[in-house]
Amino acid sequence: MLRTLAISLVTVLVLSVALTLDLQAPQSPVVEPGFHLEFSKTGGIAGMDSILTIDGNGSAWFRSRYGTSFNATAGSVVLSELRNSIATNLPKISQGAFQAKGGAADYFTYRLEVREDDSIREVVWVDKWAVEGTFPQELEVLQTTVENVLQILEARATFTNVNSVHADLSCESNGNRTLCGALSMTIYTDKARYKIGEKVRVFALVTNTGPPTINYTSPTPCDADIRLKVSADSEIHDITYSEIPSVVCVQVLQQRSLEANRTLVHHGTWNMSFDEDGTQTVAVPGQYTVSAVMPYAKFEPVLLEVSVIISVYD
């Protein structure tokens, strides 16, 4: 009887330890039948090592050596955009690998694997500036799409300060106003309270919930679709760009369109300083309003604007 009791106790102990180890183990993605994507980024000076996986049901899993790891779900619009971009661009990329040119160093290496049922396609490449030969435009578009999806998932999973708005757009025809589109906009900051000297990470996205295409104007081909700003009292400062764009653009107006069920994204960083005629002024403790405006051009009618409040303390 004592022997039986001892065996039972050992069995319970083993099961308990196994259950504890299982709960503590990282939750790996479960590969679903059909669509499956893996996107990894490695290398660079710091030794980046991250991987994103997305399944056909929208389940997403991200792990990074230095960044924040998370589980998330891609909504139907985001997943549809991703799969459309893959279907449009991936078949046009003729090579499976794009190597670095001689002398290039400290570049990132990317790997994209896409499975559609029984078909598997893999592409490996390095940063555009480091590639030997021509960098395909289709690969650049595809990389941008996947990175935008990653930013959306990260904001939804880890940014805690968020606000959204929705607007029905009306048009006038023959003296009558009719519904001619709908937009939704969301703004995120990574948190709501910051200590002086911290950087404020801002992320904004706009989705055309349709069905019509929305048309708007941009000042130059280099300007963003969404303008970010921070304000306190009567002062308003543009933080759309974390740094001055290095590309010189011809100052021409550009017509842009946002098709139904498509999303625009923009992210920026505020370093808690203001540019006063070339002089950097450090922000003081208090409350600030961080806003996103669509479109970027100040001469265009504002289609959407959404804000969040952040607090800055000593």
Secondary structure, 3 states (H helix, E strand, C coil): CHHHHHHHHHHHHHHHHHHHHHHHCCCCCCCCCCEEEEEEEEECCCCEEEEEEEECCCEEEEEECCCCCEEEECCHHHHHHHHHHHHHHHHHCCCCEECECCCCCCCEEEEEEEEECCEEEEEEEECHHHECCCCCHHHHHHHHHHHHHHHHHHHHHHCCEEEEEEEEEEEEECCEEEEEEEEEEEEEECCCEEECCCCEEEEEEEEECCCCCEEEEECCCCCCCCEEEEEECCEEEECCCCCCCCCCCCCCCEEEEECCCCEEEEEEEECCEEEECCEEEECCCEEEEEEEEECCCCCCCCCEEEEEEEEEEC
